[in-house]
Amino acid sequence: MRENMRFFAQSLSFFVISALSANSAVNKYKREKHKLFFRKVLSKIMGITKKAWINYRDKSKIDLKEPIAIVGSSGLRSVGKIVIDEFVKKMNPRLFAELYSYGFPSVYYGPSYLGAPSAVGVKMAKGNVVELPRVEFYILENEKQNQDVIITRGYQAYNALNQYAVADKVTDLFRELHVKKVISLGAQVVEEGISSCATDLELLEETYKYGIKKTKVDSFIGFSGLVVAIGREKGLKGVCLFANTAQNLIDPEYPDFNAAKELLEKVGEILGIRVDTSDLEERRRVEKGLTEEKRAREREESREEERAREREREELSGYV
């Protein structure tokens, strides 16, 4: 539909501008005026595809103490998403706002952070209630540190235009709430341990005291990294934290619970918040057991195939 709209708008604009240019009775001023009008029409039609808006669940005045925002979304081995999900599950923060976009599909047929083929639709929530895909904003009051936390559960838009529109809206909200620092979460397959990059060298050096190394990774794909980068252009300080994981070529977003556990513990240390990671440890053990069982089964199947080939060779040798 988007391509049809583009074709219609461009064709309409071309037709009218051509007609006006060919009519000698229309002076140059009117031609230019009409050209400007139809360019605006084209811009508005195309702008529909990047619309994003925020609905506030909590209408009360939001008064936060030195807020820090943490941001995670689906991505490499789902590490950032798992960390945010655990914060929401274990710390019981208050949902105060949701961001919606025309650029959010309900399902991806491949890695969402790579803009895989997708389909528009709705999500099925508990009780078979339909919901639109969205970015969620939670407030966690951290009285011990006198610094509140905005937990942001991100969502990947289907293309670059919509990713930028959404990240722009998110960072505008962070500015309105006077966020002091943004911490975006992700994963990488190059370096051991937790590594980082930041919007400035001073902030990067702050991470060193937590045993975090400067990353050699040259890009952070998707929603979470874009929020930090666009925030930098608006004066927001930000840091990206990466857990080490292993690539899964069959399903790049297949969850790595061990990497998520390590990153969750590190984020908790930075924020001065203790988050229970026993669930992630249990899921890690179960996943490890399933992986080992699968590998053992594959080895046995491989040996059985080799034995079958050996029997076949022995049977064929009798005809030589």
N, C-alpha and C positions, 0 to 999 in steps of 0.2 A: 504493500500500500504506500509505503514511504517513497518508493521509486516512482510510482504512478503520480503521486502528488508533485514530486520534483519535475517530472516530465510535463504535467499539466501546467504548472506555474511557469516553467521556462518557455513553453510553447505559447502560452497566453501573452507573456511579456514580449516575446519576440514578434508575435503577430501584430500586437497593438503598436509597438514602437516602429515596426516596419511600415504599417499603414500610415502612421502620423508623419513619418519622414517622407513618404511618397506624395503626401497631399501638400501641394504648393500653397494652398489657402491658409494653412496653419503656420504661424510664424515660429521662428526659432525659439522664442521664450516659452511658448505653449508646449512645443515638442519636448524641451528639456524638463518642464514641469511634469508632463505626463510620464516621461521616462523615470523620473524620481519617484512618482507615485507607484508605478508598477514594480519598481525595485523594492519599495517598502512592502508591497503586497507579497512579493516573492519571499522576502525576508521573514515575514510573519508566518507564511505557510510552512516554510522550512523550519522555523523556530519551534513549531509544535513538537517536533521530534526530540527536542532537548528540554522540555518543560520539567521542572522539579519544584516541589512544594513541601512545606513542613506543616504537620498538624500537631498541636500541643495537647497532650493528654491531661497535663496538670496546668490549670489556668492561673494558679496562684503565682505570686511574685517569686522569681528565682533569685535567691541571694546566696551566692556561693563564696566559700572562703578559699582564696588562692587556688582556684581549680586547675587540675591537671587532667588532660583528656588522654585516654588510651583507646587505640583504634585497631580493630582486627576484622578481617573478612575472609571469605573463601580464597584459597591460594595454594601455593606449593605445599602438598601433604596436609593441607587444612590446619596448619599449626596455629596461625594467628586466630582463626575462627574458634578453635578448640579452647584457647586461652580465654577469649572473651566469653564464650559459653560457660566456662567454669566460674568466671567471676560473677556472672549473672545468676548461675545456679546456686553457688555457695554463699555469696555475700548478700543476696536478697536486696539489690538496689531498687530504686524507684524509677519506673519508666515515666519519662516526662514529655518526650516528643518522638515523632516518627517522620521520616522523610520519604516521600514517594516520587517516582519519576516515570515518564513515558518510556524511558530507556531500560527499565527493569523487566527482563523476561521472567517467567515463572520456572522455567527449566532450561538447563544447558545440556547439550549432547556432546560433552567434552569439557575441558578445563575452562571454567568461567573467566578466570583472570587472563586467559589468552584470547578471549572473544570467540569462543567456539560457537558453532551453530546452536540456535536457541529457538524457543517458542514462547509466545505471549500467553498469559493465562493467570490463574490464581493459585495460591497455596491452600492446602487443606490443613486447618488447625485442629485442635482438640474439639471433639464433639462434632466433627465434620462441618465446622464453620469456615466459610471461604474468606481468605484474606489476600490483600495485595502484597507482593514482595516489597520490602522496604528496608531502610536504614533505621536502627533503633538507638535512642539516646537514653541512658540511665544515669541517675545521680546516686553516688555512694558517698555518704557523709563520713569523713574520716576524722573524727574528733581527736583522736590521739595525736595525729600529726598536724591538726588544725589546717588541713588542706583537703578539700573535697575532690572527688574523682568523677569525671564524666566518662562513663563506659559506652563506647560506640561500637555497635554491632553492624558492620558494613555490609554492602551488597554490591556486586559487580554489575555495572551497566554493560550493554552489549557492544558498544563501540566507543571510540576515543571522544567524540563530540559529547556524548551523554556522560561519560566518565568525568570529563572536565566540568560539565554543568553541575553534576552531583557534588563533586569535591569542592567546587566553588561555593555551593550552598552550605555545605558542612562547615567550611572555614569561616563563612560569614557568621554562622551561629556561634562558633567558638569565639570569634571576636566580640560578639554581643555579650557573651557570658564572661568576658575578660580572662580567657584561658591563658595561663602562664607558660604552659609547655604541653606539646603534643607528643605522645609516645606511640608510634605505629609498630605493629608486630608482623613478623613474617618468618621466612625460612630460606636457607641456602644450602647448597650441596658441596661447597668448595672448602670451607674452613671448619675446624673443630671448635666446639664450645659456642659461646654466645658472642656475636660480633655486632658492630654498629656503624652507622653514619649519622650525620647531624646537619642542622642548618648553619652552624657556626662552630669554630674550633673550640671555643670555651665550653660549650655544651658537650662536645665530643669528649673533651678531657675529663668532664665530670663523670662520664661512664666508666673511666678507667679504674676508679676507686672501688667499683663493684666487680672487678675482674673481667670486664668486658673489653674485647680487643677491637681495634679499628678494622673494618672490613675491607677486603680487596675486591669484593663484588662490585661490578660497575653499573648495575641497574636493579630497580625494585619495581616489578611489573604489577599494575592493577591499582585498585581503589586506595589501599592504605598508604602506599608510597606517595601517590598523587596528592593526598590530603596534606602531607608534610611539605611537599614542594610548593603547592599553591599557597599554603599557610605562610611559608617563608616570604613570598611576594607581598603578603599583607601584614608583615611584621610579627608573625607568630613564630616562636621558637619551637623546634621539633627535633626528635631523634627517632631513628628507625632501628629496631632491635631484631636480629636474625638468630634463630636457633639452627643448629646443624642437623640436617636430615639426609636421607638417601633418596635418590630419584626412583620413582615408580613409573616406568614407561607405559604400562598398561593403563594405569589410572593415576595421573599426576597429583590429584587431590585426595588420594587414599590416605586416611588419617595416620599420622605418626604420633602416637600418644607419649612416647618417651621424649621426643623433642618438645612437645607441648608442655610436658611436666617440667622440663628444665627451664623453659622460657617463663612459665607461670611462676615458678619459684624466684626467678631473677626479677621479674616485674614486681612481685610482692615485696622483695627486699628493697627495691628502689622506692616504692610507695610507703614502706613501713607497715605493710598489711600482711598478715599470715593467712594464706589460703590453703585449705585442706586439699592435698593432691593424692590422697589414698585411692580415689576412684580411678584416676589416670594411671596410677601404678598397677592397679588390678587389671585394667583394660590392656595395659602394656604386657603384663604377664600372659593374659589370655591370648593376645595377638601373637606373642612370641611362640606360645605353645602351638597355635594353629599353623603358624609359618613353618615351624620345625616338623610338624606332622605332615604338612603338604610336601615339604622337601623330601621327607622320608618316603612318602608315597610315590613321588616322582622318580626317586632313585630306584625304588623297587620296580616301577613300571619300565624304567629304562633297562634294568637288568633282565626283566622278563622279555622285553623286545629283543635284546641281544641273544638270549637263550633261544628264542624262536628263530632268529636268523641263523644261528649256529645249527639248529636241527634241520633247517631248510637246506643249508649247504651240505650237510652230511647226507641227506636224502638224494640231492642232485648228484653227489659224487658217485653214486652207484651206477649212473648212466654213462659215465665216461669210459 
